[in-house]
């Protein structure tokens, strides 16, 4: 596992840039309608653009994390304001 985290830490900016705009809408549509208006969302893939889909302006409370500290930092920088 550490080899994977090391890879993502070393390549965080490239990986983030390549994935942050990837649409995950087809996956989210499977369950978004089941969340209450002020639902809490825990997203594991913080740096792949998941957080904006559940932004506070949609009424969701979002907690995001990533095993790579470098990717988590990038995701925090680009996270919508609460």
PyMOL Python script that loads the backbone (N, CA, C, O; Angstrom):
from pymol import cmd

cmd.read_pdbstr("""\
ATOM      1  N   UNK A   1       0.824  -1.198   0.000  1.00  0.00           N
ATOM      2  CA  UNK A   1       0.000   0.000   0.000  1.00  0.00           C
ATOM      3  C   UNK A   1       0.861   1.252   0.000  1.00  0.00           C
ATOM      4  O   UNK A   1       0.526   2.233  -0.663  1.00  0.00           O
ATOM      5  N   UNK A   2       1.954   1.230   0.727  1.00  0.00           N
ATOM      6  CA  UNK A   2       2.803   2.423   0.792  1.00  0.00           C
ATOM      7  C   UNK A   2       3.363   2.789  -0.576  1.00  0.00           C
ATOM      8  O   UNK A   2       3.557   3.970  -0.864  1.00  0.00           O
ATOM      9  N   UNK A   3       3.628   1.797  -1.426  1.00  0.00           N
ATOM     10  CA  UNK A   3       4.127   2.111  -2.757  1.00  0.00           C
ATOM     11  C   UNK A   3       3.109   2.919  -3.534  1.00  0.00           C
ATOM     12  O   UNK A   3       3.468   3.852  -4.252  1.00  0.00           O
ATOM     13  N   UNK A   4       1.836   2.565  -3.395  1.00  0.00           N
ATOM     14  CA  UNK A   4       0.777   3.322  -4.076  1.00  0.00           C
ATOM     15  C   UNK A   4       0.699   4.749  -3.550  1.00  0.00           C
ATOM     16  O   UNK A   4       0.632   5.700  -4.329  1.00  0.00           O
ATOM     17  N   UNK A   5       0.709   4.897  -2.243  1.00  0.00           N
ATOM     18  CA  UNK A   5       0.634   6.235  -1.648  1.00  0.00           C
ATOM     19  C   UNK A   5       1.847   7.054  -2.060  1.00  0.00           C
ATOM     20  O   UNK A   5       1.717   8.234  -2.386  1.00  0.00           O
ATOM     21  N   UNK A   6       3.018   6.444  -2.048  1.00  0.00           N
ATOM     22  CA  UNK A   6       4.224   7.158  -2.485  1.00  0.00           C
ATOM     23  C   UNK A   6       4.085   7.627  -3.929  1.00  0.00           C
ATOM     24  O   UNK A   6       4.457   8.754  -4.260  1.00  0.00           O
ATOM     25  N   UNK A   7       3.551   6.765  -4.785  1.00  0.00           N
ATOM     26  CA  UNK A   7       3.348   7.137  -6.196  1.00  0.00           C
ATOM     27  C   UNK A   7       2.441   8.364  -6.294  1.00  0.00           C
ATOM     28  O   UNK A   7       2.768   9.331  -6.982  1.00  0.00           O
ATOM     29  N   UNK A   8       1.313   8.317  -5.610  1.00  0.00           N
ATOM     30  CA  UNK A   8       0.365   9.436  -5.677  1.00  0.00           C
ATOM     31  C   UNK A   8       0.931  10.697  -5.040  1.00  0.00           C
ATOM     32  O   UNK A   8       0.649  11.799  -5.510  1.00  0.00           O
ATOM     33  N   UNK A   9       1.715  10.562  -3.989  1.00  0.00           N
ATOM     34  CA  UNK A   9       2.354  11.738  -3.400  1.00  0.00           C
ATOM     35  C   UNK A   9       3.337  12.371  -4.373  1.00  0.00           C
ATOM     36  O   UNK A   9       3.377  13.594  -4.512  1.00  0.00           O
ATOM     37  N   UNK A  10       4.126  11.549  -5.045  1.00  0.00           N
ATOM     38  CA  UNK A  10       5.119  12.077  -6.002  1.00  0.00           C
ATOM     39  C   UNK A  10       4.476  12.658  -7.252  1.00  0.00           C
ATOM     40  O   UNK A  10       5.032  13.570  -7.863  1.00  0.00           O
ATOM     41  N   UNK A  11       3.318  12.146  -7.639  1.00  0.00           N
ATOM     42  CA  UNK A  11       2.661  12.555  -8.883  1.00  0.00           C
ATOM     43  C   UNK A  11       1.337  13.270  -8.633  1.00  0.00           C
ATOM     44  O   UNK A  11       0.466  13.292  -9.503  1.00  0.00           O
ATOM     45  N   UNK A  12       1.189  13.845  -7.465  1.00  0.00           N
ATOM     46  CA  UNK A  12      -0.094  14.416  -7.050  1.00  0.00           C
ATOM     47  C   UNK A  12      -0.617  15.477  -8.020  1.00  0.00           C
ATOM     48  O   UNK A  12      -1.779  15.422  -8.422  1.00  0.00           O
ATOM     49  N   UNK A  13       0.204  16.419  -8.391  1.00  0.00           N
ATOM     50  CA  UNK A  13      -0.287  17.498  -9.254  1.00  0.00           C
ATOM     51  C   UNK A  13      -0.727  16.983 -10.615  1.00  0.00           C
ATOM     52  O   UNK A  13      -1.761  17.404 -11.133  1.00  0.00           O
ATOM     53  N   UNK A  14       0.050  16.075 -11.198  1.00  0.00           N
ATOM     54  CA  UNK A  14      -0.313  15.517 -12.505  1.00  0.00           C
ATOM     55  C   UNK A  14      -1.600  14.710 -12.411  1.00  0.00           C
ATOM     56  O   UNK A  14      -2.490  14.856 -13.249  1.00  0.00           O
ATOM     57  N   UNK A  15      -1.700  13.862 -11.397  1.00  0.00           N
ATOM     58  CA  UNK A  15      -2.892  13.040 -11.220  1.00  0.00           C
ATOM     59  C   UNK A  15      -4.118  13.905 -10.952  1.00  0.00           C
ATOM     60  O   UNK A  15      -5.185  13.676 -11.522  1.00  0.00           O
ATOM     61  N   UNK A  16      -3.960  14.892 -10.088  1.00  0.00           N
ATOM     62  CA  UNK A  16      -5.070  15.777  -9.767  1.00  0.00           C
ATOM     63  C   UNK A  16      -5.565  16.500 -11.018  1.00  0.00           C
ATOM     64  O   UNK A  16      -6.767  16.541 -11.284  1.00  0.00           O
ATOM     65  N   UNK A  17      -4.642  17.063 -11.774  1.00  0.00           N
ATOM     66  CA  UNK A  17      -5.010  17.798 -12.991  1.00  0.00           C
ATOM     67  C   UNK A  17      -5.732  16.900 -13.992  1.00  0.00           C
ATOM     68  O   UNK A  17      -6.642  17.348 -14.689  1.00  0.00           O
ATOM     69  N   UNK A  18      -5.331  15.648 -14.063  1.00  0.00           N
ATOM     70  CA  UNK A  18      -5.931  14.728 -15.028  1.00  0.00           C
ATOM     71  C   UNK A  18      -7.286  14.187 -14.583  1.00  0.00           C
ATOM     72  O   UNK A  18      -8.051  13.699 -15.416  1.00  0.00           O
ATOM     73  N   UNK A  19      -7.600  14.261 -13.298  1.00  0.00           N
ATOM     74  CA  UNK A  19      -8.829  13.630 -12.813  1.00  0.00           C
ATOM     75  C   UNK A  19      -9.855  14.584 -12.215  1.00  0.00           C
ATOM     76  O   UNK A  19     -11.019  14.210 -12.070  1.00  0.00           O
ATOM     77  N   UNK A  20      -9.466  15.777 -11.871  1.00  0.00           N
ATOM     78  CA  UNK A  20     -10.386  16.659 -11.141  1.00  0.00           C
ATOM     79  C   UNK A  20     -11.625  17.031 -11.961  1.00  0.00           C
ATOM     80  O   UNK A  20     -12.674  17.312 -11.382  1.00  0.00           O
ATOM     81  N   UNK A  21     -11.531  17.038 -13.270  1.00  0.00           N
ATOM     82  CA  UNK A  21     -12.688  17.403 -14.086  1.00  0.00           C
ATOM     83  C   UNK A  21     -13.422  16.198 -14.655  1.00  0.00           C
ATOM     84  O   UNK A  21     -14.375  16.362 -15.417  1.00  0.00           O
ATOM     85  N   UNK A  22     -12.999  15.000 -14.302  1.00  0.00           N
ATOM     86  CA  UNK A  22     -13.680  13.798 -14.780  1.00  0.00           C
ATOM     87  C   UNK A  22     -15.087  13.762 -14.191  1.00  0.00           C
ATOM     88  O   UNK A  22     -15.267  13.908 -12.982  1.00  0.00           O
ATOM     89  N   UNK A  23     -16.061  13.568 -15.039  1.00  0.00           N
ATOM     90  CA  UNK A  23     -17.448  13.522 -14.571  1.00  0.00           C
ATOM     91  C   UNK A  23     -17.760  12.165 -13.955  1.00  0.00           C
ATOM     92  O   UNK A  23     -17.551  11.115 -14.563  1.00  0.00           O
ATOM     93  N   UNK A  24     -18.255  12.221 -12.760  1.00  0.00           N
ATOM     94  CA  UNK A  24     -18.684  11.012 -12.058  1.00  0.00           C
ATOM     95  C   UNK A  24     -20.214  10.995 -11.961  1.00  0.00           C
ATOM     96  O   UNK A  24     -20.786  10.206 -11.209  1.00  0.00           O
ATOM     97  N   UNK A  25     -20.870  11.873 -12.730  1.00  0.00           N
ATOM     98  CA  UNK A  25     -22.317  12.032 -12.637  1.00  0.00           C
ATOM     99  C   UNK A  25     -23.088  10.732 -12.822  1.00  0.00           C
ATOM    100  O   UNK A  25     -24.073  10.502 -12.121  1.00  0.00           O
ATOM    101  N   UNK A  26     -22.669   9.887 -13.737  1.00  0.00           N
ATOM    102  CA  UNK A  26     -23.416   8.641 -13.969  1.00  0.00           C
ATOM    103  C   UNK A  26     -23.400   7.758 -12.720  1.00  0.00           C
ATOM    104  O   UNK A  26     -24.360   7.034 -12.458  1.00  0.00           O
ATOM    105  N   UNK A  27     -22.330   7.817 -11.964  1.00  0.00           N
ATOM    106  CA  UNK A  27     -22.252   7.046 -10.716  1.00  0.00           C
ATOM    107  C   UNK A  27     -23.087   7.719  -9.636  1.00  0.00           C
ATOM    108  O   UNK A  27     -23.845   7.053  -8.930  1.00  0.00           O
ATOM    109  N   UNK A  28     -22.952   9.047  -9.503  1.00  0.00           N
ATOM    110  CA  UNK A  28     -23.678   9.766  -8.458  1.00  0.00           C
ATOM    111  C   UNK A  28     -25.185   9.706  -8.650  1.00  0.00           C
ATOM    112  O   UNK A  28     -25.928   9.691  -7.668  1.00  0.00           O
ATOM    113  N   UNK A  29     -25.653   9.671  -9.894  1.00  0.00           N
ATOM    114  CA  UNK A  29     -27.090   9.659 -10.150  1.00  0.00           C
ATOM    115  C   UNK A  29     -27.762   8.417  -9.559  1.00  0.00           C
ATOM    116  O   UNK A  29     -28.972   8.406  -9.331  1.00  0.00           O
ATOM    117  N   UNK A  30     -26.974   7.384  -9.315  1.00  0.00           N
ATOM    118  CA  UNK A  30     -27.536   6.156  -8.740  1.00  0.00           C
ATOM    119  C   UNK A  30     -28.016   6.345  -7.307  1.00  0.00           C
ATOM    120  O   UNK A  30     -28.893   5.616  -6.843  1.00  0.00           O
ATOM    121  N   UNK A  31     -27.443   7.322  -6.605  1.00  0.00           N
ATOM    122  CA  UNK A  31     -27.821   7.464  -5.193  1.00  0.00           C
ATOM    123  C   UNK A  31     -28.100   8.883  -4.746  1.00  0.00           C
ATOM    124  O   UNK A  31     -28.629   9.058  -3.649  1.00  0.00           O
ATOM    125  N   UNK A  32     -27.783   9.903  -5.516  1.00  0.00           N
ATOM    126  CA  UNK A  32     -28.012  11.285  -5.079  1.00  0.00           C
ATOM    127  C   UNK A  32     -29.451  11.531  -4.647  1.00  0.00           C
ATOM    128  O   UNK A  32     -29.696  12.224  -3.659  1.00  0.00           O
ATOM    129  N   UNK A  33     -30.387  10.975  -5.369  1.00  0.00           N
ATOM    130  CA  UNK A  33     -31.802  11.189  -5.051  1.00  0.00           C
ATOM    131  C   UNK A  33     -32.201  10.564  -3.711  1.00  0.00           C
ATOM    132  O   UNK A  33     -33.264  10.880  -3.176  1.00  0.00           O
ATOM    133  N   UNK A  34     -31.375   9.699  -3.175  1.00  0.00           N
ATOM    134  CA  UNK A  34     -31.677   9.052  -1.899  1.00  0.00           C
ATOM    135  C   UNK A  34     -31.173   9.847  -0.692  1.00  0.00           C
ATOM    136  O   UNK A  34     -31.530   9.549   0.447  1.00  0.00           O
ATOM    137  N   UNK A  35     -30.346  10.852  -0.950  1.00  0.00           N
ATOM    138  CA  UNK A  35     -29.801  11.638   0.157  1.00  0.00           C
ATOM    139  C   UNK A  35     -30.789  12.708   0.596  1.00  0.00           C
ATOM    140  O   UNK A  35     -31.439  13.341  -0.236  1.00  0.00           O
ATOM    141  N   UNK A  36     -30.901  12.910   1.902  1.00  0.00           N
ATOM    142  CA  UNK A  36     -31.752  14.002   2.369  1.00  0.00           C
ATOM    143  C   UNK A  36     -31.139  15.342   1.965  1.00  0.00           C
ATOM    144  O   UNK A  36     -29.944  15.425   1.682  1.00  0.00           O
ATOM    145  N   UNK A  37     -31.943  16.361   1.941  1.00  0.00           N
ATOM    146  CA  UNK A  37     -31.509  17.679   1.480  1.00  0.00           C
ATOM    147  C   UNK A  37     -30.242  18.166   2.169  1.00  0.00           C
ATOM    148  O   UNK A  37     -29.393  18.786   1.529  1.00  0.00           O
ATOM    149  N   UNK A  38     -30.105  17.901   3.441  1.00  0.00           N
ATOM    150  CA  UNK A  38     -28.902  18.322   4.158  1.00  0.00           C
ATOM    151  C   UNK A  38     -28.062  17.108   4.538  1.00  0.00           C
ATOM    152  O   UNK A  38     -27.479  17.059   5.621  1.00  0.00           O
ATOM    153  N   UNK A  39     -28.005  16.136   3.642  1.00  0.00           N
ATOM    154  CA  UNK A  39     -27.301  14.887   3.917  1.00  0.00           C
ATOM    155  C   UNK A  39     -25.807  15.071   4.114  1.00  0.00           C
ATOM    156  O   UNK A  39     -25.199  16.008   3.597  1.00  0.00           O
ATOM    157  N   UNK A  40     -25.244  14.165   4.865  1.00  0.00           N
ATOM    158  CA  UNK A  40     -23.798  14.138   5.092  1.00  0.00           C
ATOM    159  C   UNK A  40     -23.200  13.150   4.111  1.00  0.00           C
ATOM    160  O   UNK A  40     -23.719  12.048   3.928  1.00  0.00           O
ATOM    161  N   UNK A  41     -22.094  13.554   3.474  1.00  0.00           N
ATOM    162  CA  UNK A  41     -21.438  12.721   2.484  1.00  0.00           C
ATOM    163  C   UNK A  41     -19.981  12.541   2.879  1.00  0.00           C
ATOM    164  O   UNK A  41     -19.276  13.513   3.146  1.00  0.00           O
ATOM    165  N   UNK A  42     -19.535  11.286   2.913  1.00  0.00           N
ATOM    166  CA  UNK A  42     -18.138  10.965   3.140  1.00  0.00           C
ATOM    167  C   UNK A  42     -17.604  10.440   1.819  1.00  0.00           C
ATOM    168  O   UNK A  42     -18.079   9.424   1.310  1.00  0.00           O
ATOM    169  N   UNK A  43     -16.620  11.129   1.265  1.00  0.00           N
ATOM    170  CA  UNK A  43     -16.067  10.704  -0.013  1.00  0.00           C
ATOM    171  C   UNK A  43     -14.606  10.334   0.151  1.00  0.00           C
ATOM    172  O   UNK A  43     -13.808  11.118   0.665  1.00  0.00           O
ATOM    173  N   UNK A  44     -14.268   9.148  -0.284  1.00  0.00           N
ATOM    174  CA  UNK A  44     -12.910   8.644  -0.112  1.00  0.00           C
ATOM    175  C   UNK A  44     -11.944   9.241  -1.117  1.00  0.00           C
ATOM    176  O   UNK A  44     -10.771   9.428  -0.794  1.00  0.00           O
ATOM    177  N   UNK A  45     -12.387   9.538  -2.295  1.00  0.00           N
ATOM    178  CA  UNK A  45     -11.470   9.995  -3.341  1.00  0.00           C
ATOM    179  C   UNK A  45     -11.520  11.513  -3.408  1.00  0.00           C
ATOM    180  O   UNK A  45     -12.132  12.087  -4.309  1.00  0.00           O
ATOM    181  N   UNK A  46     -10.878  12.146  -2.455  1.00  0.00           N
ATOM    182  CA  UNK A  46     -10.964  13.599  -2.312  1.00  0.00           C
ATOM    183  C   UNK A  46     -10.442  14.354  -3.528  1.00  0.00           C
ATOM    184  O   UNK A  46     -10.979  15.407  -3.871  1.00  0.00           O
ATOM    185  N   UNK A  47      -9.431  13.851  -4.171  1.00  0.00           N
ATOM    186  CA  UNK A  47      -8.780  14.615  -5.226  1.00  0.00           C
ATOM    187  C   UNK A  47      -9.338  14.375  -6.616  1.00  0.00           C
ATOM    188  O   UNK A  47      -8.815  14.938  -7.578  1.00  0.00           O
ATOM    189  N   UNK A  48     -10.361  13.576  -6.762  1.00  0.00           N
ATOM    190  CA  UNK A  48     -10.870  13.309  -8.089  1.00  0.00           C
ATOM    191  C   UNK A  48     -12.141  14.071  -8.400  1.00  0.00           C
ATOM    192  O   UNK A  48     -12.941  13.626  -9.222  1.00  0.00           O
ATOM    193  N   UNK A  49     -12.337  15.189  -7.770  1.00  0.00           N
ATOM    194  CA  UNK A  49     -13.479  16.012  -8.112  1.00  0.00           C
ATOM    195  C   UNK A  49     -14.776  15.632  -7.434  1.00  0.00           C
ATOM    196  O   UNK A  49     -15.823  16.192  -7.758  1.00  0.00           O
ATOM    197  N   UNK A  50     -14.738  14.704  -6.513  1.00  0.00           N
ATOM    198  CA  UNK A  50     -15.975  14.290  -5.860  1.00  0.00           C
ATOM    199  C   UNK A  50     -16.567  15.395  -5.012  1.00  0.00           C
ATOM    200  O   UNK A  50     -17.784  15.584  -5.000  1.00  0.00           O
ATOM    201  N   UNK A  51     -15.735  16.119  -4.311  1.00  0.00           N
ATOM    202  CA  UNK A  51     -16.227  17.123  -3.379  1.00  0.00           C
ATOM    203  C   UNK A  51     -17.117  18.176  -4.044  1.00  0.00           C
ATOM    204  O   UNK A  51     -18.172  18.488  -3.492  1.00  0.00           O
ATOM    205  N   UNK A  52     -16.749  18.742  -5.202  1.00  0.00           N
ATOM    206  CA  UNK A  52     -17.628  19.743  -5.806  1.00  0.00           C
ATOM    207  C   UNK A  52     -19.025  19.226  -6.131  1.00  0.00           C
ATOM    208  O   UNK A  52     -19.979  20.003  -6.100  1.00  0.00           O
ATOM    209  N   UNK A  53     -19.176  17.947  -6.440  1.00  0.00           N
ATOM    210  CA  UNK A  53     -20.488  17.391  -6.764  1.00  0.00           C
ATOM    211  C   UNK A  53     -21.427  17.447  -5.569  1.00  0.00           C
ATOM    212  O   UNK A  53     -22.646  17.482  -5.736  1.00  0.00           O
ATOM    213  N   UNK A  54     -20.870  17.456  -4.369  1.00  0.00           N
ATOM    214  CA  UNK A  54     -21.672  17.490  -3.154  1.00  0.00           C
ATOM    215  C   UNK A  54     -21.495  18.826  -2.443  1.00  0.00           C
ATOM    216  O   UNK A  54     -21.539  18.889  -1.214  1.00  0.00           O
ATOM    217  N   UNK A  55     -21.300  19.867  -3.194  1.00  0.00           N
ATOM    218  CA  UNK A  55     -20.963  21.167  -2.626  1.00  0.00           C
ATOM    219  C   UNK A  55     -22.046  21.692  -1.682  1.00  0.00           C
ATOM    220  O   UNK A  55     -23.216  21.326  -1.794  1.00  0.00           O
ATOM    221  N   UNK A  56     -21.639  22.549  -0.760  1.00  0.00           N
ATOM    222  CA  UNK A  56     -22.594  23.104   0.211  1.00  0.00           C
ATOM    223  C   UNK A  56     -23.781  23.818  -0.437  1.00  0.00           C
ATOM    224  O   UNK A  56     -24.859  23.857   0.157  1.00  0.00           O
ATOM    225  N   UNK A  57     -23.617  24.382  -1.635  1.00  0.00           N
ATOM    226  CA  UNK A  57     -24.743  25.071  -2.264  1.00  0.00           C
ATOM    227  C   UNK A  57     -25.837  24.084  -2.684  1.00  0.00           C
ATOM    228  O   UNK A  57     -26.954  24.500  -2.993  1.00  0.00           O
ATOM    229  N   UNK A  58     -25.531  22.795  -2.700  1.00  0.00           N
ATOM    230  CA  UNK A  58     -26.540  21.768  -2.961  1.00  0.00           C
ATOM    231  C   UNK A  58     -27.120  21.246  -1.655  1.00  0.00           C
ATOM    232  O   UNK A  58     -27.991  20.376  -1.668  1.00  0.00           O
ATOM    233  N   UNK A  59     -26.647  21.765  -0.528  1.00  0.00           N
ATOM    234  CA  UNK A  59     -27.190  21.407   0.768  1.00  0.00           C
ATOM    235  C   UNK A  59     -26.488  20.266   1.472  1.00  0.00           C
ATOM    236  O   UNK A  59     -26.923  19.853   2.547  1.00  0.00           O
ATOM    237  N   UNK A  60     -25.427  19.748   0.906  1.00  0.00           N
ATOM    238  CA  UNK A  60     -24.746  18.612   1.512  1.00  0.00           C
ATOM    239  C   UNK A  60     -23.616  19.052   2.437  1.00  0.00           C
ATOM    240  O   UNK A  60     -22.962  20.068   2.200  1.00  0.00           O
ATOM    241  N   UNK A  61     -23.401  18.281   3.477  1.00  0.00           N
ATOM    242  CA  UNK A  61     -22.260  18.460   4.372  1.00  0.00           C
ATOM    243  C   UNK A  61     -21.244  17.411   3.934  1.00  0.00           C
ATOM    244  O   UNK A  61     -21.532  16.215   3.967  1.00  0.00           O
ATOM    245  N   UNK A  62     -20.066  17.849   3.527  1.00  0.00           N
ATOM    246  CA  UNK A  62     -19.102  16.944   2.914  1.00  0.00           C
ATOM    247  C   UNK A  62     -17.863  16.772   3.773  1.00  0.00           C
ATOM    248  O   UNK A  62     -17.287  17.744   4.261  1.00  0.00           O
ATOM    249  N   UNK A  63     -17.463  15.520   3.949  1.00  0.00           N
ATOM    250  CA  UNK A  63     -16.183  15.175   4.555  1.00  0.00           C
ATOM    251  C   UNK A  63     -15.450  14.350   3.511  1.00  0.00           C
ATOM    252  O   UNK A  63     -15.954  13.325   3.052  1.00  0.00           O
ATOM    253  N   UNK A  64     -14.266  14.798   3.141  1.00  0.00           N
ATOM    254  CA  UNK A  64     -13.490  14.082   2.128  1.00  0.00           C
ATOM    255  C   UNK A  64     -12.119  13.731   2.672  1.00  0.00           C
ATOM    256  O   UNK A  64     -11.551  14.459   3.487  1.00  0.00           O
ATOM    257  N   UNK A  65     -11.597  12.607   2.210  1.00  0.00           N
ATOM    258  CA  UNK A  65     -10.255  12.208   2.623  1.00  0.00           C
ATOM    259  C   UNK A  65      -9.570  11.482   1.480  1.00  0.00           C
ATOM    260  O   UNK A  65     -10.220  11.047   0.529  1.00  0.00           O
ATOM    261  N   UNK A  66      -8.284  11.358   1.576  1.00  0.00           N
ATOM    262  CA  UNK A  66      -7.508  10.612   0.601  1.00  0.00           C
ATOM    263  C   UNK A  66      -6.301  10.028   1.323  1.00  0.00           C
ATOM    264  O   UNK A  66      -5.766  10.669   2.228  1.00  0.00           O
ATOM    265  N   UNK A  67      -5.868   8.854   0.959  1.00  0.00           N
ATOM    266  CA  UNK A  67      -4.710   8.225   1.597  1.00  0.00           C
ATOM    267  C   UNK A  67      -3.422   8.986   1.307  1.00  0.00           C
ATOM    268  O   UNK A  67      -2.461   8.902   2.071  1.00  0.00           O
ATOM    269  N   UNK A  68      -3.404   9.723   0.212  1.00  0.00           N
ATOM    270  CA  UNK A  68      -2.234  10.516  -0.155  1.00  0.00           C
ATOM    271  C   UNK A  68      -2.358  11.918   0.441  1.00  0.00           C
ATOM    272  O   UNK A  68      -3.259  12.667   0.062  1.00  0.00           O
ATOM    273  N   UNK A  69      -1.475  12.283   1.363  1.00  0.00           N
ATOM    274  CA  UNK A  69      -1.524  13.629   1.930  1.00  0.00           C
ATOM    275  C   UNK A  69      -1.406  14.728   0.866  1.00  0.00           C
ATOM    276  O   UNK A  69      -2.028  15.782   0.996  1.00  0.00           O
ATOM    277  N   UNK A  70      -0.621  14.488  -0.171  1.00  0.00           N
ATOM    278  CA  UNK A  70      -0.452  15.501  -1.223  1.00  0.00           C
ATOM    279  C   UNK A  70      -1.744  15.692  -2.016  1.00  0.00           C
ATOM    280  O   UNK A  70      -2.103  16.824  -2.340  1.00  0.00           O
ATOM    281  N   UNK A  71      -2.441  14.612  -2.331  1.00  0.00           N
ATOM    282  CA  UNK A  71      -3.716  14.738  -3.040  1.00  0.00           C
ATOM    283  C   UNK A  71      -4.769  15.387  -2.142  1.00  0.00           C
ATOM    284  O   UNK A  71      -5.590  16.174  -2.614  1.00  0.00           O
ATOM    285  N   UNK A  72      -4.747  15.061  -0.862  1.00  0.00           N
ATOM    286  CA  UNK A  72      -5.690  15.682   0.067  1.00  0.00           C
ATOM    287  C   UNK A  72      -5.471  17.189   0.141  1.00  0.00           C
ATOM    288  O   UNK A  72      -6.434  17.953   0.212  1.00  0.00           O
ATOM    289  N   UNK A  73      -4.214  17.621   0.124  1.00  0.00           N
ATOM    290  CA  UNK A  73      -3.915  19.066   0.131  1.00  0.00           C
ATOM    291  C   UNK A  73      -4.482  19.739  -1.103  1.00  0.00           C
ATOM    292  O   UNK A  73      -5.100  20.799  -1.003  1.00  0.00           O
ATOM    293  N   UNK A  74      -4.280  19.136  -2.266  1.00  0.00           N
ATOM    294  CA  UNK A  74      -4.801  19.713  -3.510  1.00  0.00           C
ATOM    295  C   UNK A  74      -6.326  19.779  -3.488  1.00  0.00           C
ATOM    296  O   UNK A  74      -6.915  20.770  -3.919  1.00  0.00           O
ATOM    297  N   UNK A  75      -6.952  18.738  -2.992  1.00  0.00           N
ATOM    298  CA  UNK A  75      -8.401  18.729  -2.904  1.00  0.00           C
ATOM    299  C   UNK A  75      -8.906  19.819  -1.963  1.00  0.00           C
ATOM    300  O   UNK A  75      -9.931  20.446  -2.233  1.00  0.00           O
ATOM    301  N   UNK A  76      -8.195  20.047  -0.866  1.00  0.00           N
ATOM    302  CA  UNK A  76      -8.597  21.092   0.081  1.00  0.00           C
ATOM    303  C   UNK A  76      -8.510  22.484  -0.535  1.00  0.00           C
ATOM    304  O   UNK A  76      -9.350  23.345  -0.273  1.00  0.00           O
ATOM    305  N   UNK A  77      -7.502  22.689  -1.343  1.00  0.00           N
ATOM    306  CA  UNK A  77      -7.334  23.991  -2.012  1.00  0.00           C
ATOM    307  C   UNK A  77      -8.497  24.257  -2.953  1.00  0.00           C
ATOM    308  O   UNK A  77      -8.953  25.395  -3.068  1.00  0.00           O
ATOM    309  N   UNK A  78      -8.976  23.230  -3.620  1.00  0.00           N
ATOM    310  CA  UNK A  78     -10.013  23.379  -4.641  1.00  0.00           C
ATOM    311  C   UNK A  78     -11.421  23.073  -4.142  1.00  0.00           C
ATOM    312  O   UNK A  78     -12.368  23.043  -4.928  1.00  0.00           O
ATOM    313  N   UNK A  79     -11.559  22.848  -2.851  1.00  0.00           N
ATOM    314  CA  UNK A  79     -12.852  22.529  -2.273  1.00  0.00           C
ATOM    315  C   UNK A  79     -13.746  23.768  -2.253  1.00  0.00           C
ATOM    316  O   UNK A  79     -13.286  24.860  -1.917  1.00  0.00           O
ATOM    317  N   UNK A  80     -15.023  23.604  -2.613  1.00  0.00           N
ATOM    318  CA  UNK A  80     -15.937  24.749  -2.552  1.00  0.00           C
ATOM    319  C   UNK A  80     -16.049  25.289  -1.133  1.00  0.00           C
ATOM    320  O   UNK A  80     -15.927  24.537  -0.166  1.00  0.00           O
ATOM    321  N   UNK A  81     -16.278  26.571  -1.013  1.00  0.00           N
ATOM    322  CA  UNK A  81     -16.423  27.197   0.309  1.00  0.00           C
ATOM    323  C   UNK A  81     -17.691  26.703   0.985  1.00  0.00           C
ATOM    324  O   UNK A  81     -18.711  26.489   0.329  1.00  0.00           O
ATOM    325  N   UNK A  82     -17.623  26.522   2.295  1.00  0.00           N
ATOM    326  CA  UNK A  82     -18.790  26.090   3.064  1.00  0.00           C
ATOM    327  C   UNK A  82     -19.674  27.270   3.381  1.00  0.00           C
ATOM    328  O   UNK A  82     -20.711  27.108   4.025  1.00  0.00           O
TER     329      UNK A  82
END
""", "prot")
cmd.dss("prot")
cmd.show_as("cartoon", "prot")
cmd.util.cbc("prot")
cmd.orient("prot")
